[in-house]
Amino acid sequence: MTDKNITEDMVLGALSSVMDPELNKDLVSANMIREIKISGSAVSFKLVLTTSACPLKKELEEQARAAALGIEGVKEVKIDVTADVPQSRKMPDKTPIPGIKNTIAVASGKGGVGKSTVAVNLALALAGTGAKVGLLDADVYGPSIPLMMGIHRAPEATEDEKLIPIENHGVKLISVGFMLDEETPLIWRGPLVMQLIQQFLNGVQWGELDYLIIDLPPGTGDVQLTLVQTIPLTGTVIVTTPQDIALLDARRALKMFAEVKVPVLGIIENMSLFVCPHCGESTEIFSHGGGEKTSERYDVPLLGKLPLDVKTREGGDCGKPIVLLEPDSEQAKTFKDIACALAGKISVLDLA
């Protein structure tokens, strides 16, 4: 029997005092409170977050519980915390990939900065939160992600000749590396590369995804231009190392995406330092502070700094990235923190 002294309006009123600092809205006006039920002195409802990777999940749940318990007569509160990732912005001149809510490009100005390692571990970290994640290896000249993800077979196709992504570790994956021998180079001119990217974007049966992570080749060439001209990219992440030459190229990539009006969601500084596994001493092999300076100069968030780590390299070589190989390691925790920060940026992108 419902207690007549406790009403849905009272619950909504109490919960409207709880603010989501990322959205800068209260839980009620942000439509995050749903399916309120009242039974005697017990209240239950759904708390629907904008991402399963929300770093404030526990804090918001605790505040919502405290607010509901503050209602006179309420003695028990049950909260079902779930997530509904919002669809990214629509652009009239570009067609989104059906079923995919957000597309995030992982880019770098130059090779050798660990971009693919970052892309793989971010995809796995997001999948680990319960999100539906895909990974598109668009680095057509150096497809290393099949090795990193431990996949060594070709994908199948549907009756209408759409590729079916191969799933491993909870992530759906497509790569040109599936179609080539490991030692066979891809010797294609620009138009063929552009056709291949179009095929990967529109000829793959991705299904329903919250996030599609796209690993780009280094630089600002045909693949990048085809991508930004074809689909409404949610945003991009720039991976760099701290030394001047890498930062110079990273700034060029950053400017390119700004010119084509793709939001730069943040910078990730990889190989920021090396921690000796024997003595614990830190050495800044590739200089210091470059990520912060670039972040400040271009008013782009620094999402995180990753040290040079042997275990991360070993995980990529054996097909079990560090987020899976040693999930409780500092390196894995940093990747997870970056993934949460990235998801948070995406959830408020259209409100900025």
C-alpha distance (Angstrom), angle and dihedral (degrees) to the residues before:
residue distance angle dihedral
M1 . . .
T2 3.81 . .
D3 3.79 116.1 .
K4 3.81 105.3 -120.9
N5 3.79 90.0 -147.6
I6 3.83 92.5 63.6
T7 3.79 115.9 65.5
E8 3.79 135.8 177.8
D9 3.81 89.3 -114.9
M10 3.80 89.5 57.3
V11 3.81 90.4 52.2
L12 3.79 92.3 47.9
G13 3.79 90.7 47.0
A14 3.79 91.9 53.2
L15 3.79 94.2 45.7
S16 3.80 92.1 48.6
S17 3.81 86.5 72.6
V18 3.83 90.9 66.2
M19 3.79 112.9 89.4
D20 3.80 128.2 -157.1
P21 3.83 100.8 -142.3
E22 3.80 93.2 -157.9
L23 3.81 94.8 53.0
N24 3.80 92.2 33.7
K25 3.79 88.1 -137.8
D26 3.78 135.0 105.8
L27 3.81 118.0 -105.7
V28 3.80 94.1 -106.5
S29 3.82 99.5 48.8
A30 3.81 88.6 44.5
N31 3.84 88.6 57.1
M32 3.80 91.5 -121.8
I33 3.82 95.1 130.7
R34 3.80 115.5 76.0
E35 3.81 142.2 158.8
I36 3.79 98.4 22.8
K37 3.81 112.9 -167.0
I38 3.80 127.9 -175.2
S39 3.79 123.7 -163.5
G40 3.77 115.5 170.8
S41 3.80 106.4 -58.6
A42 3.81 93.1 -16.3
V43 3.80 123.5 97.1
S44 3.80 126.1 -170.5
F45 3.80 133.1 179.3
K46 3.77 144.3 152.3
L47 3.80 120.5 -100.9
V48 3.82 104.1 -155.4
L49 3.80 112.7 -163.1
T50 3.80 124.7 -162.2
T51 3.80 91.2 -123.0
S52 3.78 135.8 17.7
A53 3.81 86.2 -135.5
C54 3.81 92.5 61.5
P55 3.84 107.4 147.1
L56 3.82 89.7 -153.8
K57 3.81 95.2 54.4
K58 3.81 97.1 114.8
E59 3.78 93.7 39.7
L60 3.81 93.5 52.1
E61 3.80 92.0 45.8
E62 3.81 91.8 51.2
Q63 3.80 92.6 47.3
A64 3.80 91.9 47.8
R65 3.79 91.0 49.6
A66 3.80 92.0 49.2
A67 3.81 91.5 48.5
A68 3.81 92.4 51.2
L69 3.79 92.8 45.9
G70 3.79 87.7 53.6
I71 3.81 90.1 68.7
E72 3.77 111.6 101.9
G73 3.80 110.3 -104.3
V74 3.81 96.7 17.7
K75 3.79 112.0 123.6
E76 3.81 102.8 158.8
V77 3.81 131.5 39.5
K78 3.80 125.3 -172.9
I79 3.81 118.0 -170.5
D80 3.79 125.2 -169.8
V81 3.81 105.0 -157.9
T82 3.78 112.8 -156.5
A83 3.81 137.8 149.8
D84 3.78 137.2 -125.2
V85 3.80 109.2 -172.1
P86 3.82 108.9 -146.9
Q87 3.79 122.7 -123.9
S88 3.80 112.2 -105.8
R89 3.78 122.2 -114.5
K90 3.79 119.8 -63.1
M91 3.80 121.2 -125.4
P92 3.83 116.8 -162.2
D93 3.82 94.6 -145.7
K94 3.82 95.6 50.9
T95 3.80 131.6 59.0
P96 3.82 118.2 -135.9
I97 3.79 120.3 -134.7
P98 3.84 106.6 -99.2
G99 3.80 113.1 -104.6
I100 3.82 95.7 10.2
K101 3.79 116.1 112.6
N102 3.80 100.3 -173.0
T103 3.81 134.6 18.0
I104 3.81 117.3 -162.0
A105 3.80 121.4 -172.5
V106 3.81 118.5 -151.7
A107 3.79 107.2 -152.6
S108 3.78 141.6 171.4
G109 3.76 134.8 -171.5
K110 3.80 93.0 -132.7
G111 3.79 140.0 15.8
G112 3.77 126.5 -99.8
V113 3.80 97.9 45.7
G114 3.83 95.8 110.1
K115 3.80 96.7 -103.9
S116 3.82 95.3 148.5
T117 3.80 91.5 47.0
V118 3.79 88.9 53.3
A119 3.83 92.4 46.9
V120 3.81 93.0 51.1
N121 3.79 95.8 46.6
L122 3.81 93.2 44.9
A123 3.82 90.1 52.2
L124 3.80 91.2 49.7
A125 3.80 92.7 45.2
L126 3.81 91.4 52.6
A127 3.81 91.1 46.5
G128 3.80 88.6 51.0
T129 3.81 89.7 62.9
G130 3.80 91.0 58.5
A131 3.81 97.4 -96.6
K132 3.81 121.1 139.0
V133 3.80 104.9 -115.2
G134 3.80 137.4 -175.9
L135 3.80 129.0 -172.1
L136 3.81 121.7 -151.6
D137 3.81 114.6 -165.9
A138 3.81 100.7 -151.1
D139 3.81 93.3 163.0
V140 3.80 89.0 110.3
Y141 3.81 97.0 175.7
G142 3.79 96.1 46.9
P143 3.82 110.0 24.3
S144 3.80 103.6 178.3
I145 3.80 100.4 151.8
P146 3.85 96.7 89.1
L147 3.83 88.0 60.8
M148 3.81 92.3 45.3
M149 3.81 91.8 49.5
G150 3.81 94.1 44.6
I151 3.82 96.4 -118.5
H152 3.80 120.8 139.2
R153 3.80 105.9 166.2
A154 3.79 137.7 83.0
P155 3.81 121.3 -104.3
E156 3.78 122.3 -111.7
A157 3.79 125.6 -125.3
T158 3.79 135.6 -132.3
E159 3.81 123.9 -118.8
D160 3.81 89.4 -94.4
E161 3.84 88.9 53.2
K162 3.77 98.5 -105.8
L163 3.80 115.4 147.0
I164 3.80 116.8 -114.3
P165 3.82 111.1 -140.3
I166 3.79 117.3 -123.4
E167 3.79 111.9 -121.5
N168 3.78 124.2 -145.2
H169 3.81 131.2 159.0
G170 3.83 88.8 3.0
V171 3.82 94.4 -58.7
K172 3.82 126.6 110.1
L173 3.80 112.0 -135.1
I174 3.80 138.9 -166.2
S175 3.82 123.6 176.7
V176 3.79 138.3 162.8
G177 3.79 83.4 -129.9
F178 3.81 88.2 75.7
M179 3.79 90.0 64.4
L180 3.80 98.3 46.3
D181 3.77 136.6 66.0
E182 3.82 109.7 -109.5
E183 3.83 90.8 -110.6
T184 3.81 97.7 40.6
P185 3.82 113.8 105.1
L186 3.79 121.5 -142.7
I187 3.81 104.2 -123.5
W188 3.80 102.6 -177.3
R189 3.77 134.3 140.9
G190 3.79 122.2 -127.2
P191 3.84 99.6 -88.8
L192 3.82 92.6 54.6
V193 3.79 91.4 47.3
M194 3.80 89.6 50.7
Q195 3.83 90.5 51.0
L196 3.80 90.4 51.0
I197 3.80 92.3 52.2
Q198 3.80 90.1 48.1
Q199 3.82 88.3 52.6
F200 3.80 91.4 50.9
L201 3.80 91.7 49.1
N202 3.80 99.5 44.0
G203 3.80 105.6 16.9
V204 3.81 100.2 58.8
Q205 3.79 125.9 92.0
W206 3.80 96.1 -135.4
G207 3.79 97.0 160.8
E208 3.80 119.2 -160.1
L209 3.82 113.8 -15.5
D210 3.79 133.2 171.4
Y211 3.80 91.8 -161.2
L212 3.80 134.6 15.9
I213 3.80 110.4 -165.0
I214 3.83 111.6 -155.6
D215 3.80 117.6 -159.9
L216 3.80 107.0 -152.5
P217 3.80 128.9 -160.8
P218 3.83 115.6 -106.4
G219 3.78 118.7 -84.4
T220 3.79 133.6 20.2
G221 3.81 106.2 -67.8
D222 3.80 142.8 123.6
V223 3.80 97.1 -49.4
Q224 3.81 93.4 53.0
L225 3.80 93.1 46.5
T226 3.82 93.5 46.9
L227 3.78 90.2 50.4
V228 3.80 97.3 50.2
Q229 3.81 92.0 43.6
T230 3.81 94.4 49.9
I231 3.80 110.0 42.6
P232 3.82 135.0 25.0
L233 3.80 98.9 -105.4
T234 3.79 112.4 -149.8
G235 3.78 89.6 -146.7
T236 3.76 146.8 -62.1
V237 3.79 137.9 -108.0
I238 3.81 119.5 -145.7
V239 3.82 117.3 -145.5
T240 3.79 118.5 -159.3
T241 3.78 142.8 154.7
P242 3.81 121.2 -126.3
Q243 3.82 99.9 -106.6
D244 3.79 120.2 104.9
I245 3.82 98.4 -113.8
A246 3.82 92.8 53.0
L247 3.80 91.4 46.0
L248 3.79 92.0 49.9
D249 3.80 90.7 55.6
A250 3.81 91.9 42.2
R251 3.81 89.3 56.0
R252 3.80 90.1 53.0
A253 3.81 89.9 53.2
L254 3.78 90.4 46.4
K255 3.81 91.5 52.2
M256 3.81 92.2 47.4
F257 3.79 92.7 56.3
A258 3.80 90.8 45.4
E259 3.82 90.1 53.1
V260 3.81 92.3 53.0
K261 3.82 90.0 45.9
V262 3.80 97.7 -113.6
P263 3.82 110.7 144.6
V264 3.80 114.6 -117.8
L265 3.80 102.0 -137.9
G266 3.77 94.6 -167.8
I267 3.78 151.8 -53.1
I268 3.80 125.0 -95.0
E269 3.79 116.2 -158.5
N270 3.80 109.0 -150.9
M271 3.81 126.1 -167.5
S272 3.80 88.6 18.8
L273 3.80 91.3 159.2
F274 3.79 142.1 -17.1
V275 3.80 121.0 -118.6
C276 3.79 112.7 -157.6
P277 3.84 108.0 -125.9
H278 3.81 90.5 -147.9
C279 3.80 105.8 45.6
G280 3.81 101.5 14.1
E281 3.81 93.2 -127.3
S282 3.82 115.4 150.1
T283 3.81 121.2 -135.4
E284 3.80 124.0 -172.1
I285 3.80 96.2 -143.3
F286 3.81 95.5 170.2
S287 3.81 99.8 40.7
H288 3.80 126.8 -94.7
G289 3.79 141.5 -88.2
G290 3.81 98.9 9.6
G291 3.79 94.3 126.8
E292 3.79 93.0 52.0
K293 3.80 92.9 48.0
T294 3.81 92.8 50.1
S295 3.80 90.7 45.4
E296 3.80 91.7 52.9
R297 3.81 94.8 42.0
Y298 3.80 94.9 53.8
D299 3.81 97.9 29.4
V300 3.79 92.1 -119.9
P301 3.84 122.1 139.3
L302 3.79 119.6 -106.4
L303 3.81 98.9 -133.1
G304 3.79 95.2 -168.9
K305 3.79 150.3 -43.7
L306 3.80 122.1 -115.1
P307 3.80 122.9 -161.4
L308 3.80 124.0 -135.5
D309 3.78 101.5 -94.6
V310 3.81 132.6 -175.6
K311 3.81 94.0 -154.1
T312 3.80 90.8 55.0
R313 3.79 90.3 54.6
E314 3.81 92.0 46.1
G315 3.80 91.3 50.0
G316 3.79 91.4 53.2
D317 3.80 91.9 49.0
C318 3.82 94.8 50.4
G319 3.80 97.2 44.3
K320 3.78 96.0 -108.7
P321 3.83 110.6 99.1
I322 3.80 120.4 -145.9
V323 3.82 93.5 -100.3
L324 3.82 86.2 64.9
L325 3.80 100.6 26.6
E326 3.81 95.6 55.9
P327 3.82 106.9 4.3
D328 3.82 93.5 174.5
S329 3.81 95.4 50.5
E330 3.80 121.0 112.4
Q331 3.80 89.9 -115.0
A332 3.82 92.4 54.2
K333 3.81 91.2 46.0
T334 3.81 89.8 52.7
F335 3.80 91.1 52.5
K336 3.80 89.8 49.5
D337 3.82 91.5 49.4
I338 3.80 90.4 50.3
A339 3.82 90.5 48.9
C340 3.81 90.6 52.1
A341 3.81 91.5 48.0
L342 3.80 90.3 49.1
A343 3.81 93.0 49.2
G344 3.79 89.2 48.7
K345 3.81 91.6 52.7
I346 3.80 90.8 50.4
S347 3.80 93.2 49.5
V348 3.81 92.4 59.2
L349 3.81 98.5 33.7
D350 3.80 97.0 108.5
L351 3.81 90.7 46.2
A352 3.81 93.9 57.8
